[in-house]
Amino acid sequence: MNLGFGEIAIILIVALLIFGPSKLPKLGRAAGETLQEFKKGMRQVMDDDDKNGKKQVMDNEKSNEKIEG
């Protein structure tokens, strides 16, 4: 989804008309903080999945050693 200059300009003009010039910086800041928290949460989920996956692989290797040995 690529937005060109025209589309972005129209979105900004509509937002300016709806919310007014005093609320736009607050809305932008809130959107940025929300996106930052979302990314942080996704990183934590991915890290947890990686740790659990490595642990499971190690557990499988240990059980295979017990079976073979």
SULMORA-V381096 format. One record per run of one state. SS is the DSSP state (A for helix, B for strand, O for the rest). FROM is the first residue (numbers start at 1). LEN is the number of residues. If there is no record, write none. Layout:
BEGIN
ss: {SS & SS}
from: {FROM & FROM}
len: {LEN & LEN}
END
This chain:
BEGIN
ss: {O & A & O & A & O}
from: {1 & 5 & 20 & 21 & 69}
len: {4 & 15 & 1 & 48 & 1}
END
